[in-house]
Amino acid sequence: MKPRKYGWADKAAPYKSWRYQWNVSGVHDVDQIEWRGDYPVALLELTTHRHINLKVKDKVAHRLWYQFSGKKLRHVAEALGVPFYIVLTTFNSEEISVCHQTSPHSEWVDMSRDVYRHWLSSLEPLPSTKKINATKVMNSQ
């Protein structure tokens, strides 16, 4: 990945703050979509906490299962034909826990940074994703 000229500042923060105040339907950002070539392989919701423990994991999972943001993110993942993962890290990203959220009680997997990198790098497009993508390309011509 190329170094960013201006760091990791979210230059869209003022717009997001302004847009979230509107009383029109809803809005939610997508943290990351992981790609392999032309194919999406996963939608990731990134969240951080001072400590990672069962209580924190339960709160995050509950919020993302029952509240607007998680419901809409799962909808986007389904439309893309990819799994929805919650990635919970400590503020320094030294501790990482991942949940493939398919129910309110989906399991969390704790990973070291190396294991997480290997896992994320190993994700491949699902056959259904390739089929959907091929159909869209063929129908757009």
Rosetta blueprint (number, residue, H / E / L):
1 M L
2 K L
3 P L
4 R L
5 K L
6 Y L
7 G L
8 W L
9 A L
10 D L
11 K L
12 A L
13 A H
14 P H
15 Y H
16 K H
17 S H
18 W H
19 R H
20 Y H
21 Q L
22 W L
23 N L
24 V L
25 S L
26 G L
27 V L
28 H L
29 D L
30 V L
31 D L
32 Q E
33 I E
34 E E
35 W E
36 R E
37 G L
38 D L
39 Y E
40 P E
41 V E
42 A E
43 L E
44 L E
45 E E
46 L E
47 T E
48 T E
49 H E
50 R L
51 H L
52 I L
53 N L
54 L H
55 K H
56 V H
57 K H
58 D H
59 K H
60 V H
61 A H
62 H H
63 R H
64 L H
65 W H
66 Y H
67 Q L
68 F H
69 S H
70 G H
71 K H
72 K H
73 L H
74 R H
75 H H
76 V H
77 A H
78 E H
79 A H
80 L H
81 G L
82 V L
83 P L
84 F E
85 Y E
86 I E
87 V E
88 L E
89 T E
90 T E
91 F L
92 N L
93 S L
94 E L
95 E L
96 I E
97 S E
98 V E
99 C E
100 H E
101 Q L
102 T L
103 S L
104 P L
105 H L
106 S L
107 E L
108 W E
109 V E
110 D E
111 M E
112 S L
113 R H
114 D H
115 V H
116 Y H
117 R H
118 H H
119 W H
120 L H
121 S H
122 S H
123 L L
124 E L
125 P L
126 L L
127 P H
128 S H
129 T H
130 K H
131 K H
132 I H
133 N H
134 A H
135 T H
136 K H
137 V H
138 M H
139 N H
140 S L
141 Q L
